[in-house]
């Protein structure tokens, strides 16, 4: 049974407010006709803070947790087109902090034109540092710790924003909050969707959404589309993220991997590799809804949803929700493949 009134699951969590919420839940009539289902799109890409996206929402909780700690420097590692790093740079600028962003060194020509999120890092005033390109999780944490220690020696008060640390809990809690927001919007529409499709990168967003929906009694199935890591690897990660968030929130609900559907048939050649099928999906959503989705995360989610609708896994006429988690600036790094009027 779906809850129709806010339970305010996260109301006691410290939080800074700089995102435009609730994000819209909009109908997509032309895409719906094309797919034979009733498609609703949760527009996290319109959340505000620079160019929107799921990281904007979670940073409200991450920055809330840092309130009164005196932290003045945010340190994080991710890919050069990372939405996480872009929004960390944005929130640092908004709050008068310093952002130190670690990205894998790509080598090559120093005169390479900066595009997309990597360009935004510079515009937002972040300090960008290259690190070895082949680091494992332990190496990534060590690199962040080295950056932190260097900042301490300079007299600053830094913190590392990494999914294994408190940032991961805040990120998951943000999507427990988003689950409650989504259910209220669906109740206003008097619709109970068959499923909701969302990207699985590090897993916190999907974990929080699935945890919140389960706790609130929703029958809607979360379908997490793995972007780069196989489902068997992501399942324990999602359980761990959800367990940490449940403990922080004091919820009795325990999320198991079996509570959601994880699919990894969209991984393809890996993270950030654009294929002709993904290009077609970007064009399909742009030309049937006027919405640009990123090639790295959301094109894979959209493609999985389209395949499910066309194969009947989402029954004809049923409602499905697609969560657009943002990332639009990445399209500019794929201009050669995405351009053209065909």
C-alpha positions in Angstrom: 0.0 0.0 0.0 1.3 3.4 -0.9 1.6 6.2 1.7 0.0 9.4 0.5 1.1 11.7 3.3 4.7 12.7 4.1 6.3 10.7 6.9 9.2 13.1 7.0 11.7 10.3 7.4 14.7 12.6 7.1 13.4 15.7 8.9 15.8 15.3 11.8 18.9 15.1 9.6 21.1 18.2 9.4 20.6 19.8 6.0 21.5 22.9 4.1 18.9 24.2 1.6 20.1 25.2 -1.8 18.2 22.8 -4.2 14.9 23.5 -5.9 12.6 20.8 -4.5 10.4 19.0 -5.2 11.9 18.3 -8.6 9.3 18.0 -11.3 7.6 14.7 -12.1 6.4 15.3 -15.6 4.5 13.4 -18.2 6.1 12.4 -21.5 3.2 12.0 -23.9 5.2 11.5 -27.2 7.6 9.1 -25.6 4.7 7.3 -24.0 3.0 6.8 -27.3 6.2 5.7 -28.9 6.8 3.1 -26.1 3.2 2.0 -25.5 3.4 2.8 -21.8 2.7 5.7 -19.6 6.1 7.2 -18.9 6.7 9.7 -16.1 10.1 11.4 -15.8 11.5 12.5 -12.4 13.6 15.5 -13.4 16.5 15.5 -10.9 18.4 17.2 -13.7 16.4 20.3 -12.8 17.3 20.3 -9.1 19.4 23.5 -9.3 23.0 24.1 -8.0 24.9 24.7 -11.1 23.2 22.4 -13.7 21.2 20.0 -11.4 21.4 16.3 -10.9 21.2 13.8 -8.1 24.4 15.0 -6.5 22.8 18.4 -5.8 20.2 16.8 -3.6 22.7 14.7 -1.6 25.0 17.6 -1.0 22.3 19.3 1.0 22.7 16.4 3.5 26.5 16.2 3.2 26.9 19.9 3.9 24.4 19.8 6.7 26.5 17.1 8.4 29.5 19.5 8.2 27.7 22.4 9.8 29.6 23.9 12.7 32.6 21.6 12.1 34.8 24.4 10.6 35.5 22.5 7.5 36.7 24.8 4.7 38.0 22.4 2.1 36.2 19.6 0.2 38.3 16.8 -1.3 37.0 14.2 -3.7 38.1 11.8 -6.5 36.2 10.8 -9.6 36.4 10.8 -13.4 37.1 13.9 -15.4 33.5 14.2 -16.5 32.1 13.5 -13.0 28.8 15.1 -12.0 29.9 14.5 -8.3 33.0 16.6 -8.7 31.1 19.3 -10.6 28.6 19.7 -7.9 31.2 19.6 -5.1 33.0 22.4 -6.9 29.6 24.3 -7.1 28.7 23.8 -3.5 32.2 24.8 -2.4 31.8 28.1 -4.4 28.3 28.6 -2.9 29.5 28.1 0.6 32.9 29.9 0.4 35.0 26.7 0.6 37.9 25.4 -1.4 37.4 22.3 -3.6 40.3 20.0 -4.4 39.3 17.6 -7.1 41.4 14.5 -8.0 41.0 13.0 -11.4 42.9 10.3 -13.2 45.6 11.7 -15.4 44.8 11.2 -19.0 48.2 12.1 -20.4 48.4 13.4 -24.0 48.4 17.0 -25.2 48.2 19.7 -22.5 46.4 21.9 -25.1 43.4 19.6 -25.2 40.2 21.7 -25.2 38.3 21.3 -22.0 34.7 20.2 -22.4 31.6 19.5 -20.3 32.0 19.0 -16.5 35.8 19.2 -16.7 35.5 22.8 -18.0 33.0 23.6 -15.3 35.5 22.5 -12.6 37.7 25.4 -13.7 34.9 27.9 -14.2 33.8 27.1 -10.6 37.2 27.8 -9.2 38.2 24.3 -8.1 41.8 23.1 -7.8 42.1 20.1 -10.1 44.9 17.6 -9.6 45.8 14.6 -11.7 46.6 11.3 -10.0 47.6 7.9 -11.4 45.0 6.5 -13.8 45.1 2.9 -12.5 44.3 3.3 -8.8 42.1 0.8 -7.0 39.7 1.7 -4.2 42.5 1.6 -1.6 44.7 3.7 -3.8 42.0 6.3 -4.4 41.4 6.7 -0.7 45.2 7.0 -0.1 45.4 9.7 -2.7 42.5 11.6 -1.1 44.2 11.2 2.3 47.5 12.6 0.9 45.6 15.6 -0.4 43.9 16.1 2.9 47.1 15.9 4.9 48.7 18.5 2.5 45.7 20.8 3.2 46.1 20.4 6.9 49.8 21.4 6.7 48.6 24.5 5.0 46.4 25.3 8.0 43.1 24.3 6.3 40.4 22.1 7.7 39.6 19.6 4.9 37.3 16.6 4.6 37.2 13.8 2.1 33.8 13.2 0.4 34.0 9.5 -0.5 31.3 6.8 -0.6 33.0 4.7 2.0 32.9 7.5 4.5 30.1 9.7 5.9 29.4 11.1 2.4 28.1 7.7 1.4 25.5 7.7 4.2 24.4 11.3 3.4 24.1 10.3 -0.3 21.9 7.4 0.5 19.7 9.3 3.0 19.1 11.9 0.3 17.3 9.4 -1.8 15.3 8.0 1.0 14.0 11.6 1.1 13.6 11.6 -2.7 11.5 8.3 -2.4 9.1 10.1 -0.1 8.9 13.1 -2.4 8.2 10.8 -5.4 5.4 8.9 -3.6 3.7 12.1 -2.7 3.8 13.3 -6.3 2.4 9.9 -7.5 -0.3 10.1 -4.9 -1.4 13.5 -6.3 -1.6 11.9 -9.7 -3.4 8.9 -8.3 -1.2 6.4 -10.1 0.8 3.4 -8.9 3.7 2.7 -11.3 4.8 -0.7 -12.3 8.5 0.2 -11.9 11.0 3.0 -11.5 14.3 3.0 -13.5 17.4 4.6 -12.1 21.2 4.5 -12.7 23.5 2.4 -10.5 27.0 3.9 -10.4 28.3 3.7 -6.9 24.9 2.6 -5.7 23.9 5.1 -3.1 21.1 6.7 -5.1 19.4 3.4 -6.0 19.9 2.1 -2.4 18.3 5.2 -0.9 15.4 5.1 -3.3 14.7 1.4 -2.8 15.0 1.7 1.0 12.6 4.6 1.2 10.1 3.0 -1.1 10.2 -0.3 0.8 9.9 1.4 4.2 6.9 3.4 2.9 5.1 0.3 1.6 5.3 1.0 -2.1 4.7 -1.9 -4.5 6.7 -0.1 -7.3 9.7 -2.1 -8.3 13.1 -0.3 -8.4 15.1 -1.3 -11.5 18.7 -0.3 -11.0 20.7 -0.2 -14.3 24.3 -0.9 -13.6 26.5 1.5 -15.5 30.0 0.0 -15.2 30.1 -2.7 -12.5 28.2 -6.0 -12.7 25.1 -6.6 -10.6 26.8 -9.3 -8.5 29.3 -6.7 -7.4 26.8 -3.9 -6.8 24.3 -6.0 -4.8 26.4 -6.1 -1.6 27.3 -2.5 -2.1 23.7 -1.4 -2.2 22.8 -3.5 0.8 25.7 -1.9 2.7 24.7 1.6 1.7 21.1 1.0 2.8 22.1 -0.6 6.1 24.2 2.5 7.0 21.4 4.8 6.1 18.9 2.8 8.1 21.1 3.0 11.2 21.5 6.7 10.8 17.8 7.3 10.3 16.7 4.8 13.0 14.5 2.9 10.5 13.5 -0.7 11.3 13.6 -1.5 7.5 16.3 -3.7 6.1 16.9 -3.6 2.4 18.1 -6.8 0.6 19.3 -6.9 -2.9 16.3 -9.0 -3.8 14.1 -6.0 -3.0 15.1 -4.4 -6.2 16.1 -5.6 -9.7 19.6 -5.0 -10.8 20.4 -5.4 -14.5 23.9 -5.1 -16.0 23.1 -5.8 -19.7 23.7 -2.1 -20.5 27.3 -2.0 -19.3 28.6 -2.7 -22.8 32.2 -1.7 -23.4 32.3 0.1 -20.0 32.0 3.5 -18.3 31.7 6.4 -20.7 31.9 4.4 -23.9 29.2 5.7 -26.3 27.7 3.2 -28.8 25.4 3.7 -31.8 22.5 2.4 -29.7 23.1 4.8 -26.9 23.4 7.6 -29.4 20.1 6.7 -30.8 18.6 6.7 -27.4 19.9 10.2 -26.6 18.4 11.4 -29.9 15.1 9.6 -29.2 14.6 11.3 -25.8 15.7 14.6 -27.2 13.5 14.5 -30.2 10.4 13.1 -28.6 10.6 15.0 -25.3 13.0 17.9 -25.8 15.1 16.6 -22.9 18.9 16.0 -23.3 20.1 13.0 -21.3 23.8 12.3 -20.7 25.6 9.5 -22.6 27.4 8.0 -19.5 24.6 7.2 -17.1 21.1 8.2 -18.2 21.3 7.0 -21.8 21.9 3.5 -20.5 18.9 3.7 -18.1 16.7 5.1 -20.9 17.8 2.3 -23.2 17.0 -0.3 -20.6 13.6 1.2 -20.0 12.9 1.3 -23.8 13.9 -2.3 -24.2 11.7 -3.4 -21.2 8.7 -1.5 -22.7 9.2 -2.9 -26.2 9.7 -6.5 -24.9 6.7 -6.4 -22.7 8.6 -6.6 -19.4 6.8 -3.3 -18.7 3.2 -4.3 -19.8 1.5 -2.2 -22.3 -0.4 0.7 -20.8 1.4 0.4 -17.4 3.1 3.4 -15.8 6.9 3.5 -15.4 9.0 6.2 -13.9 12.4 7.2 -15.3 14.6 9.1 -12.9 16.8 11.5 -14.9 19.7 11.9 -12.5 21.4 14.6 -14.6 24.8 14.9 -16.2 23.9 16.8 -19.3 27.3 18.7 -19.6 29.0 15.4 -20.5 27.3 15.5 -23.9 29.9 18.1 -25.0 32.7 15.5 -24.7 30.8 13.3 -27.2 30.0 15.9 -29.8 31.5 14.0 -32.7 29.2 11.0 -32.1 26.1 12.9 -31.1 26.1 15.7 -33.6 24.2 15.7 -36.9 20.5 16.0 -37.8 19.9 12.3 -38.7 
